[in-house]
Each structure stands twice: as C-alpha cells, then as structure tokens.
Amino acid sequence: MESIRDLAAFSHSLQQPAPPAGLAPLVEALWWEAHGDWHRAHEIAQEIETGPQARNAAWVHAFLHRSEGDAANAAYWYRRAGQPVASVPLEQERCSIVAALLLQD
C-alpha cells in the first residue's frame, strides 16, 4: 500500500488487517485504536514522553483515555497536550488528530 498522506488514505487503510508500513508512530496508534486495539494504541502513545512529538503523544493519549470513558485521566493528558478537552464525537476527534499529524509529516 502507498504511504498515508491524507485522511482519506488513512480511512481506506482501516480495511486492511494491519497498518501500512512506514506510518508515523502516533498515526499508527490511532490506526490501532480505530481497529479496536486500544491497548496496542495506548502502548505506542505511552512510549513517546519527550522530544518533538511529546505534545502530540499527549493529545493521542488524551483521546485514548476519553475513548475508554476515563474523563479525569483524559483531562490530564489534554492539559499536557495544550489542547482543550474535546466534546465532539470520538470519530471526529480521531480524524482531526490524524489530519493534524499527517500535516506534520
């Protein structure tokens, strides 16, 4: 499969049993979450604590905890990400995060 360059390609890739090779780790985390593997997504997000992707990792981490219904933990991670606590539907938030991450690649 070609590399993921936009949200449409990301969404199309969800039809496959595994993420496309070469995905940025945080995009891969969101791919796994969309595929129903929350734990795998969480492991990836947790691994990135420092460096240039730390705030984005916190944003993904916040989304993951929101998706599991842990509002207090999600709020903590939104603060770390410098993002407002989301109130849009989960799929819409996932799409927003993926789109933002893909723009950075």
Backbone as CSV, one residue per row, in Angstrom:
resi,resn,N_x,N_y,N_z,CA_x,CA_y,CA_z,C_x,C_y,C_z
1,MET,0.839,-1.188,0.000,0.000,0.000,0.000,0.877,1.241,0.000
2,GLU,0.402,2.281,-0.666,1.132,3.546,-0.701,1.138,4.174,0.684
3,SER,2.063,5.115,0.873,2.125,5.781,2.161,0.860,6.608,2.382
4,ILE,0.570,6.834,3.631,-0.617,7.587,4.015,-0.283,9.074,3.990
5,ARG,-0.974,9.816,3.141,-0.726,11.254,3.000,-1.917,12.105,3.408
6,ASP,-3.100,11.486,3.518,-4.277,12.270,3.874,-5.275,11.396,4.619
7,LEU,-6.305,12.044,5.120,-7.297,11.354,5.930,-8.039,10.279,5.144
8,ALA,-8.300,10.525,3.873,-8.992,9.524,3.051,-8.165,8.250,2.939
9,ALA,-6.865,8.395,2.736,-5.990,7.221,2.645,-5.925,6.496,3.983
10,PHE,-5.896,7.259,5.076,-5.905,6.644,6.409,-7.177,5.826,6.584
11,SER,-8.316,6.431,6.279,-9.599,5.741,6.426,-9.658,4.487,5.558
12,HIS,-9.169,4.582,4.336,-9.146,3.427,3.436,-8.261,2.312,4.000
13,SER,-7.155,2.686,4.631,-6.227,1.683,5.176,-6.847,0.867,6.299
14,LEU,-7.908,1.382,6.912,-8.553,0.661,8.014,-9.238,-0.617,7.542
15,GLN,-9.391,-0.773,6.237,-9.968,-2.001,5.690,-8.969,-3.152,5.700
16,GLN,-7.706,-2.838,5.922,-6.651,-3.850,5.918,-6.492,-4.449,7.321
17,PRO,-5.921,-5.653,7.433,-5.759,-6.280,8.746,-4.590,-5.729,9.564
18,ALA,-3.706,-4.991,8.925,-2.546,-4.422,9.622,-2.292,-3.025,9.064
19,PRO,-1.674,-2.167,9.870,-1.412,-0.809,9.375,-0.373,-0.816,8.264
20,PRO,-0.429,0.165,7.392,0.572,0.258,6.333,1.963,0.456,6.924
21,ALA,2.955,-0.081,6.258,4.341,0.107,6.703,4.697,1.581,6.618
22,GLY,5.504,2.014,7.547,6.026,3.369,7.495,5.154,4.438,8.117
23,LEU,4.063,4.051,8.770,3.242,5.056,9.439,4.024,5.675,10.594
24,ALA,3.848,6.962,10.796,4.408,7.604,11.984,3.784,6.922,13.203
25,PRO,4.549,6.747,14.278,4.039,6.001,15.435,2.687,6.483,15.963
26,LEU,2.478,7.783,16.058,1.213,8.263,16.611,0.050,8.044,15.652
27,VAL,0.296,8.108,14.372,-0.743,7.777,13.388,-1.042,6.282,13.478
28,GLU,-0.002,5.491,13.664,-0.209,4.049,13.841,-1.031,3.771,15.094
29,ALA,-0.765,4.497,16.162,-1.546,4.317,17.393,-3.028,4.560,17.123
30,LEU,-3.319,5.621,16.403,-4.716,5.920,16.086,-5.301,4.895,15.122
31,TRP,-4.462,4.337,14.253,-4.915,3.263,13.365,-5.363,2.066,14.210
32,TRP,-4.533,1.693,15.208,-4.880,0.546,16.054,-6.144,0.819,16.865
33,GLU,-6.281,2.047,17.367,-7.493,2.383,18.129,-8.720,2.251,17.231
34,ALA,-8.644,2.775,16.025,-9.761,2.691,15.086,-10.072,1.246,14.722
35,HIS,-9.063,0.406,14.822,-9.214,-1.019,14.509,-9.663,-1.820,15.722
36,GLY,-9.861,-1.144,16.856,-10.368,-1.815,18.047,-9.315,-2.331,19.002
37,ASP,-8.053,-2.012,18.771,-6.986,-2.480,19.667,-6.483,-1.306,20.516
38,TRP,-7.303,-0.938,21.513,-6.994,0.195,22.381,-5.654,-0.001,23.087
39,HIS,-5.403,-1.192,23.590,-4.174,-1.434,24.364,-2.920,-1.231,23.517
40,ARG,-2.944,-1.701,22.321,-1.784,-1.510,21.442,-1.584,-0.023,21.146
41,ALA,-2.677,0.675,20.900,-2.606,2.119,20.661,-2.027,2.833,21.875
42,HIS,-2.477,2.444,23.051,-2.019,3.073,24.292,-0.529,2.827,24.514
43,GLU,-0.079,1.623,24.245,1.356,1.317,24.392,2.202,2.241,23.523
44,ILE,1.780,2.460,22.300,2.536,3.325,21.388,2.555,4.755,21.911
45,ALA,1.392,5.264,22.316,1.313,6.644,22.810,2.152,6.823,24.068
46,GLN,2.164,5.832,24.934,2.923,5.916,26.185,4.426,5.961,25.957
47,GLU,4.887,5.376,24.888,6.332,5.303,24.636,6.947,6.660,24.319
48,ILE,6.136,7.621,23.898,6.658,8.925,23.479,6.379,9.936,24.586
49,GLU,7.370,10.170,25.432,7.193,11.080,26.562,7.971,12.374,26.405
50,THR,9.008,12.347,25.597,9.844,13.531,25.427,10.097,13.754,23.941
51,GLY,10.712,14.872,23.646,11.072,15.157,22.267,10.001,15.942,21.548
52,PRO,10.202,16.124,20.250,9.308,16.991,19.475,7.878,16.464,19.353
53,GLN,7.662,15.185,19.563,6.312,14.619,19.440,5.612,14.445,20.788
54,ALA,6.217,14.934,21.875,5.649,14.717,23.209,4.242,15.303,23.345
55,ARG,4.034,16.512,22.850,2.690,17.124,22.955,1.675,16.366,22.101
56,ASN,2.085,15.953,20.915,1.173,15.170,20.078,0.860,13.828,20.725
57,ALA,1.863,13.221,21.352,1.638,11.952,22.045,0.650,12.148,23.191
58,ALA,0.776,13.267,23.896,-0.166,13.559,24.977,-1.582,13.736,24.419
59,TRP,-1.691,14.355,23.243,-3.004,14.535,22.606,-3.614,13.181,22.251
60,VAL,-2.826,12.308,21.656,-3.310,10.959,21.331,-3.673,10.222,22.614
61,HIS,-2.834,10.359,23.625,-3.068,9.714,24.917,-4.396,10.207,25.508
62,ALA,-4.638,11.521,25.428,-5.895,12.092,25.923,-7.086,11.483,25.190
63,PHE,-6.982,11.436,23.873,-8.055,10.861,23.068,-8.322,9.411,23.475
64,LEU,-7.267,8.648,23.677,-7.437,7.242,24.037,-8.173,7.092,25.367
65,HIS,-7.801,7.908,26.356,-8.489,7.808,27.650,-9.926,8.315,27.556
66,ARG,-10.158,9.322,26.737,-11.531,9.774,26.508,-12.341,8.660,25.858
67,SER,-11.736,7.949,24.914,-12.460,6.890,24.202,-12.826,5.725,25.112
68,GLU,-12.060,5.550,26.196,-12.390,4.470,27.129,-13.298,4.954,28.252
69,GLY,-13.645,6.254,28.237,-14.554,6.788,29.236,-13.894,7.304,30.500
70,ASP,-12.575,7.434,30.502,-11.836,7.920,31.674,-11.617,9.430,31.532
71,ALA,-12.666,10.201,31.851,-12.648,11.649,31.620,-11.571,12.361,32.426
72,ALA,-11.358,11.964,33.671,-10.360,12.645,34.504,-8.957,12.445,33.946
73,ASN,-8.628,11.226,33.584,-7.310,10.938,33.017,-7.160,11.636,31.667
74,ALA,-8.209,11.628,30.878,-8.171,12.316,29.586,-7.907,13.801,29.782
75,ALA,-8.567,14.422,30.759,-8.383,15.857,31.011,-6.931,16.169,31.349
76,TYR,-6.305,15.303,32.133,-4.883,15.482,32.461,-4.042,15.502,31.188
77,TRP,-4.285,14.554,30.297,-3.491,14.458,29.069,-3.801,15.586,28.093
78,TYR,-5.042,16.050,28.063,-5.345,17.224,27.233,-4.554,18.431,27.723
79,ARG,-4.479,18.609,29.050,-3.677,19.720,29.589,-2.227,19.586,29.165
80,ARG,-1.675,18.386,29.276,-0.276,18.172,28.868,-0.076,18.443,27.384
81,ALA,-1.088,18.196,26.598,-1.004,18.412,25.153,-1.232,19.871,24.774
82,GLY,-1.730,20.659,25.725,-2.069,22.038,25.401,-3.312,22.132,24.530
83,GLN,-4.195,21.164,24.680,-5.424,21.086,23.878,-6.641,21.206,24.791
84,PRO,-7.724,21.782,24.293,-8.957,21.787,25.090,-9.534,20.371,25.157
85,VAL,-10.250,20.100,26.239,-10.917,18.802,26.348,-11.957,18.723,25.231
86,ALA,-11.882,17.674,24.467,-12.766,17.517,23.307,-14.173,17.123,23.736
87,SER,-15.145,17.577,22.978,-16.530,17.185,23.220,-17.211,16.703,21.937
88,VAL,-16.464,16.701,20.846,-17.004,16.220,19.571,-17.064,14.693,19.596
89,PRO,-17.802,14.086,18.684,-17.808,12.621,18.620,-16.382,12.072,18.467
90,LEU,-16.150,10.901,19.025,-14.806,10.312,19.027,-14.234,10.168,17.623
91,GLU,-15.030,9.702,16.688,-14.513,9.524,15.324,-14.066,10.859,14.734
92,GLN,-14.817,11.901,15.022,-14.451,13.234,14.527,-13.134,13.699,15.148
93,GLU,-12.971,13.450,16.440,-11.713,13.842,17.075,-10.544,13.036,16.510
94,ARG,-10.739,11.717,16.340,-9.672,10.894,15.766,-9.259,11.447,14.410
95,CYS,-10.240,11.765,13.581,-9.946,12.307,12.250,-9.181,13.621,12.343
96,SER,-9.560,14.469,13.275,-8.861,15.750,13.447,-7.411,15.544,13.848
97,ILE,-7.189,14.609,14.756,-5.815,14.350,15.205,-4.996,13.750,14.069
98,VAL,-5.553,12.761,13.378,-4.836,12.145,12.253,-4.481,13.205,11.216
99,ALA,-5.437,14.043,10.862,-5.177,15.084,9.858,-4.060,16.015,10.315
100,ALA,-4.080,16.410,11.577,-3.030,17.294,12.102,-1.670,16.610,12.068
101,LEU,-1.634,15.338,12.440,-0.362,14.606,12.444,0.171,14.420,11.024
102,LEU,-0.713,14.134,10.085,-0.270,13.936,8.705,0.283,15.223,8.101
103,LEU,-0.240,16.354,8.511,0.276,17.636,8.024,1.705,17.886,8.493
104,GLN,2.079,17.271,9.605,3.417,17.466,10.160,4.460,16.583,9.503
105,ASP,4.023,15.528,8.855,4.986,14.606,8.210,5.638,15.231,7.005
